[in-house]
Amino acid sequence: MEKKCMSVALAVLLCGCICGACVLNCHANGQRKTAKAEKTASVLAAEKEASEDSLLSEHFESKEESKPDTVREESSYVPIEIPPRVAALLDSTDWMADTLCCAKGKPYFFANDGYARTIIIFDKYKALVEDPTLVARPLSKTKFQVRTVAKTVTVDFAKPKTIYRLGLLSQQLPSFTRYRRDIYDKANSSIMFGFCVDFPSDTLPGSSQIKSWLLDVIDTTTDPNVEVFDTKLPQTRKTQFQGDVNKHSAAARHFANRYFRSKHAEYEDNDFMPALFCDIDMRAVVSTERFVTYQKYAHNYEGGIHGFYVEMLISYDPVHEQEIDWDYLFLPQSRSKVWGLIVSTAKNDPHFVESKGKLSTKEARRYFLEKDENGNLTARYISVDLGLGPDGVVFSFQPYSICCFAAGTFHFTVPYEKLEPYLTDQAKWCLQM
C-alpha cells in the first residue's frame, strides 16, 4: 500500500500542502504575566500539562470559546524535531505528517496519504479525527473548513477549543460498533487489505437486514473481478461470505484472503510483485427507523502512478430491504428538474468553482453531460452516486467524471425541501415528509 509504505522519516517534512492550499505554520505569541515569569520552570511545566489535560477533557462540549492569542506568521519554515512519542505514533500508523500548526504552544499535526487528501489531526499525540474522505480548505491563516462526504465543520487554530469540533466529523453513531483492522498477507507482507466497518448492534431495528446488505456492498466493492469505480451493486448478487455476520474478524479475514489469492494468481508468473493494497471503509453517518446511510470509501492500488478510489454516501431501507437509488427517490418525469438543482448547486460550490471557474448554469451543465464516440456532448447526464445525508441528498461524482484525478471527488448537497416536489411517495415515507 502506497501510503502504508511511507517511511516515518518522511514525517519530518512538515511543510507540505493540504489540498494544494498554502502551508500553515502558526505559533501562538501570548506573553506570560510578570508573576508567572517568576515561577520555577518545573512549576510552569506542571501547570502547562494540567492546562492541556483540562482542555482535552473539555472536548468539543464547551460553549465558550477562548480568546485567540496573537498569531505570528512565520516568513520561513525551519524543520523541527518530532517528539519521540509523536514519531512512534506516526510510525505505527504509517502516515506522513505534512504540516505542523501550533496554537498556544500546542501541536496539531496534519497528515495525509501522499496525495493531500486524507487528514489526521493529532492533539497531544492522539488522533482527534481520522477519516479517508477528509479534506480541508483554508479560509484564513488560521481558520479551515474541514469536511467529509456527509459533514462540514469550521475550525480556527487560534481558538483551540474549536478544534474539538473535528471529533464530530467521523464519530461512531450509537448502536454501531466500528471494527477496524489492517491485514497483511502472510506470504508477502507488501500486500495489505484495510477493513474499517461500522456494524449495527442487534438492538438496532432492522440490524440483520442492514448487516446482510452491508456485506453485499463490501463483497462487490472488494471483488477483484469488479472494478473499484463500478459503484453500482447488482440487485441479484449475494455475498460470498457465509459465516457468522456477528464475527467481524471472520468477515474481514474472508475478504482479505480472497484479495490475497487473486493477487498471487495475477502475479504467479512474475518474479516481482509490487506493493499492493485494497481499502474498504464503511462508516454509518445517518441512522433512522426507516433508513441508514453509510459513507463508503474504497481505494485500490494495483501499481502505476497512483491507485483509484471512490467515495460517496450509500443508503438502505431495511423495512423494504431495498437500496435507495435514483428510482427509489425521484419521480420518472422529474429527472431534468433534479439535474437542474444539482447543476445550480454545483456551479456555486467552492470546490467546483476552484476547478472550473465561475460559470453560468448553461456552461456548468456541459460538465455533467455524456459524450458520444466522437467527443460530442449528448443530452444524457453522466453517472452519479447518491445517498441521504443529514440535510439533503448528497450527489457524488468520482475522479475523472467531471474533472481530473487531482481534483478529487465532488459532493453536492441539495436540501430536502428543494427536492420534495420531485420525490416519490416511498421516498417521502422514508424521509417522514
Secondary structure as UniProt FT lines:
FT   TURN            2..5
FT   HELIX           8..12
FT   TURN            19..20
FT   STRAND          26..28
FT   HELIX           34..37
FT   HELIX           41..58
FT   TURN            59..60
FT   STRAND          71..73
FT   HELIX           84..93
FT   STRAND          96..103
FT   TURN            104..105
FT   STRAND          106..112
FT   STRAND          119..123
FT   TURN            124..125
FT   STRAND          126..131
FT   TURN            132..133
FT   STRAND          135..138
FT   STRAND          143..147
FT   STRAND          152..156
FT   TURN            157..158
FT   HELIX           160..168
FT   TURN            174..175
FT   STRAND          176..184
FT   TURN            189..190
FT   STRAND          191..200
FT   TURN            202..203
FT   TURN            205..206
FT   HELIX           207..222
FT   TURN            224..225
FT   TURN            228..229
FT   TURN            235..236
FT   TURN            245..246
FT   HELIX           248..266
FT   TURN            267..269
FT   STRAND          276..287
FT   STRAND          292..301
FT   STRAND          308..317
FT   TURN            318..321
FT   STRAND          322..324
FT   HELIX           326..329
FT   HELIX           332..334
FT   HELIX           335..346
FT   TURN            347..348
FT   HELIX           350..356
FT   HELIX           361..365
FT   HELIX           366..368
FT   STRAND          369..371
FT   TURN            373..374
FT   STRAND          377..381
FT   STRAND          385..388
FT   STRAND          392..397
FT   TURN            399..401
FT   HELIX           405..407
FT   STRAND          410..415
FT   HELIX           416..419
FT   HELIX           420..422
FT   HELIX           425..431
//
